[in-house]
Amino acid sequence: MMHGFIPPERYFPYLTWTEIEQMKDKENVVIVQPIGAVEQHGFHLPIIVDAAISMGVLGKALEQLEAHIPAYALPCLYYGKSNEHWHFPGTITLSAQTLISVIREMADSIYLAGFRKLVLMNSHGGQLQVMEIVARDLHQEYEDFLVFPLFTWRVPHIAGELITAEELEYGIHAGDAETSIMLSLLPEQVKMDKAVKEYPHGLPKDSLLSMEGKLPFAWLTKELTKSGVMGDATVATKEKGDRLLESVAAGWVRVIKDIYRFRQPQF
């Protein structure tokens, strides 16, 4: 079961080298690199959350994707840039430079094999900019290589119907959304009896500055929360998680189809 949540027929490492060599329309085959993190998620969630969400959402999306659209999942890149959490035991972090090198060298291999569409499917909010930097650099080096630095949660979904406005703004880590979707994906690994509600402390009042958004400030998790949670995990439910998972996966089906049809603009 090396493929985990991914349908086996969509799992890239199960292919032989000759199947890859002989693949038709290779320049439009969509290769997806799931990227997560191994970092603290409070008292109640395991440190695998971000990687589990990448794999779970991608797996469900690939199950629903029409068979004639060629798309394959690479093995998950579990470790990421998580140094904002490194004061909490168990967090494993790569530097930005190391993460960039790993992604670039993986991408070099994908390009060498003849593929021209690569999705960086990232589920960790602490490395969005890293994905954008490496995607631009790869496209600058190989102008026919189309690289898409995408955040798992930015596809269309129904979180706004299920989660409060306060939680949507401040529940950025181990709160309602992540806990609910983990109750859907890995319920046996969620300890709801240890779930807490803790929103970030000490944020500037009546200020244009914020943790994230247009005018952010740099922060470390220990400065904002004692538990490691930023959000309300106590209201999470499996029912919400099931609906979130279906919704986000459906958004990813649309995105993969868009990428399959995408052609790089040029004069």
DODOGU-556944 format. One line per 10 residues: their letters; for each residue y, x, z of C-alpha. Coordinates in steps of 0.2 Angstrom, whole numbers. Layout:
BEGIN
A) Y:X:Z; ... $
END
This chain:
BEGIN
MMHGFIPPER) 0:0:0; 12:14:-5; 23:1:-14; 27:-9:2; 38:-24:-3; 38:-19:-21; 27:-28:-33; 14:-14:-38; 17:-17:-57; 36:-13:-54 $
YFPYLTWTEI) 33:3:-43; 38:18:-54; 26:31:-45; 11:20:-50; 14:24:-68; 5:39:-77; 15:52:-86; 9:46:-103; 14:28:-99; 31:35:-95 $
EQMKDKENVV) 32:45:-111; 26:31:-122; 38:18:-114; 48:8:-127; 66:6:-127; 67:18:-113; 86:20:-113; 88:2:-107; 74:2:-94; 82:-1:-77 $
IVQPIGAVEQ) 77:12:-64; 82:7:-46; 83:20:-32; 83:11:-15; 93:20:-2; 94:17:16; 96:26:32; 86:30:48; 99:27:62; 101:17:78 $
HGFHLPIIVD) 103:-2:77; 105:-7:95; 92:-11:108; 83:-24:98; 81:-17:80; 71:-2:74; 80:13:66; 73:8:49; 84:-7:46; 94:-1:31 $
AAISMGVLGK) 79:6:21; 69:-10:25; 83:-21:19; 84:-11:2; 65:-12:0; 64:-30:5; 78:-37:-6; 73:-26:-21; 55:-31:-19; 59:-50:-19 $
ALEQLEAHIP) 71:-48:-33; 58:-39:-44; 45:-52:-40; 57:-65:-48; 63:-55:-62; 57:-61:-79; 42:-50:-85; 50:-45:-101; 65:-36:-93; 59:-18:-89 $
AYALPCLYYG) 64:-13:-72; 55:-1:-59; 58:4:-41; 58:22:-36; 52:27:-19; 65:23:-5; 76:37:0; 75:34:19; 87:47:26; 106:45:23 $
KSNEHWHFPG) 123:51:29; 123:43:46; 133:55:57; 144:41:64; 128:36:74; 122:53:79; 126:51:97; 112:39:98; 94:46:100; 83:43:85 $
TITLSAQTLI) 97:44:71; 92:56:57; 107:61:46; 109:71:31; 126:79:27; 136:71:12; 133:87:2; 114:86:5; 113:68:0; 123:71:-15 $
SVIREMADSI) 111:86:-20; 96:75:-17; 102:61:-28; 109:72:-42; 92:81:-43; 82:65:-43; 94:58:-56; 92:74:-67; 73:71:-67; 75:53:-72 $
YLAGFRKLVL) 87:58:-86; 75:72:-92; 61:58:-93; 72:49:-106; 79:35:-95; 98:31:-96; 101:17:-83; 100:21:-65; 105:10:-50; 109:18:-33 $
MNSHGGQLQV) 104:3:-22; 112:8:-6; 111:-3:10; 120:8:22; 139:5:24; 142:23:29; 138:31:12; 146:20:0; 159:33:-6; 145:46:-8 $
MEIVARDLHQ) 136:34:-20; 152:32:-30; 156:51:-31; 138:56:-37; 138:42:-50; 154:47:-57; 149:65:-58; 132:61:-66; 141:51:-79; 153:65:-82 $
EYEDFLVFPL) 139:77:-85; 128:66:-95; 140:54:-105; 125:43:-111; 119:41:-93; 124:24:-85; 124:25:-66; 128:11:-55; 133:14:-37; 129:-3:-29 $
FTWRVPHIAG) 129:-9:-11; 115:-21:-8; 126:-34:1; 139:-35:-13; 130:-46:-24; 133:-65:-24; 125:-73:-8; 127:-87:4; 131:-77:20; 148:-86:21 $
ELITAEELEY) 138:-103:23; 127:-96:37; 138:-84:47; 155:-86:56; 171:-79:50; 172:-68:65; 155:-61:62; 158:-58:44; 173:-48:48; 167:-38:63 $
GIHAGDAETS) 148:-40:63; 145:-24:53; 131:-17:61; 115:-24:69; 123:-41:71; 118:-59:65; 115:-55:46; 105:-39:48; 95:-46:63; 91:-62:54 $
IMLSLLPEQV) 85:-53:38; 74:-42:49; 67:-57:57; 62:-62:39; 56:-45:34; 48:-37:49; 48:-50:63; 36:-40:74; 48:-26:75; 63:-36:81 $
KMDKAVKEYP) 65:-37:100; 76:-53:102; 75:-53:121; 85:-37:120; 98:-43:107; 116:-43:113; 133:-48:107; 146:-34:106; 161:-33:95; 170:-17:92 $
HGLPKDSLLS) 181:-12:106; 199:-5:105; 203:-10:88; 222:-10:84; 231:-26:86; 243:-33:73; 240:-18:62; 237:-15:44; 223:-3:49; 205:-8:51 $
MEGKLPFAWL) 188:-1:53; 184:-5:34; 194:-12:20; 210:-6:11; 218:4:25; 203:11:36; 203:24:50; 189:36:53; 178:31:68; 162:36:77 $
TKELTKSGVM) 150:22:83; 151:27:101; 170:24:101; 168:6:97; 152:0:106; 141:5:120; 125:-4:114; 126:2:96; 128:-16:90; 144:-22:82 $
GDATVATKEK) 141:-41:80; 132:-55:88; 113:-52:87; 109:-66:99; 112:-80:86; 101:-73:73; 86:-83:67; 72:-81:55; 77:-97:46; 94:-89:42 $
GDRLLESVAA) 85:-73:37; 74:-81:25; 89:-90:17; 99:-74:16; 84:-64:9; 82:-77:-5; 100:-77:-9; 103:-59:-9; 88:-56:-19; 93:-69:-32 $
GWVRVIKDIY) 110:-60:-33; 100:-44:-37; 90:-53:-51; 107:-57:-59; 113:-39:-57; 97:-31:-64; 98:-43:-79; 116:-38:-82; 112:-20:-81; 98:-22:-94 $
RFRQPQF) 111:-29:-106; 125:-18:-102; 132:-6:-115; 145:8:-110; 162:3:-116; 169:16:-128; 181:17:-143 $
END
